[in-house]
């Protein structure tokens, strides 16, 4: 008769419990998933850090470009103010008083120096040498050290009082003011020292000086009831404008920002 013998279980042979085998495998899997998740988080944090660095660089570059534009305009304005101050001082030393406005951008030549009567655009004969001296001083100061390169345009602006003018083929005070500016400019062109003004060109390679007329539209004050008040408006203004950022310059900065944004993306 055969005796049944029982075989030892596999777990008994190895001395391990199936439950603990499953639990240890689960913990290993969870640890592996945790490590992978941690690595993904670290990589994402690194990417975000790199994106932040690129964004900061973009902002810094834009700030640098805008700052350069602002500094350029500020420097041009300082150069302009210095030129107008020098012109005023040198003319004062010659007994020729001219006025500079608060913005240091307009030099005003009163009618007392040019002799414009009401309705007249000719510079009085006795005032022509004074007008020439003004042109000579302006030419010397503006050309010194090529400072005119900071300027965009110098407008020779003619003005009138509010008395109606019917001459010059019906062009009225507009035509009268323009012809006053033309008279001064032509007088400067006739002089060897002052005529150098017509040779100056802007950074855009255009003539630096330009002639214009504003009629009675830009009075020095609201009161023109007296001859003295009206005479103040029969003047010539030299308006100095500086080089400023153009629309293309600003567009280039915006385009640069867009390019950096695409590179970042």
Secondary structure, DSSP 8 states (H G I E B T S, - for coil): ---------HHHHHT--HHHHHHHHHHHHHHHHHHHHHHHHHHHHHHHHHHHHHHHHHHHHHHHHHHHHHHHHHHHHHHHHHHHHHHHHHHHHTT---EE-TTS-EEEE-HHHH---TT--S--GGGHHHHHHHHHHHHHHHHGGGGGGGEEEEEEEE---SS---HHHHTHHHHHHHHHHHHHHHHHHTSTTGGGGGG-B-TTSSBSEEEEE-TTSS-SSS--SSHHHHHHHS-EEEEEEE----HHHHHHHHHHHHHHHHHH-
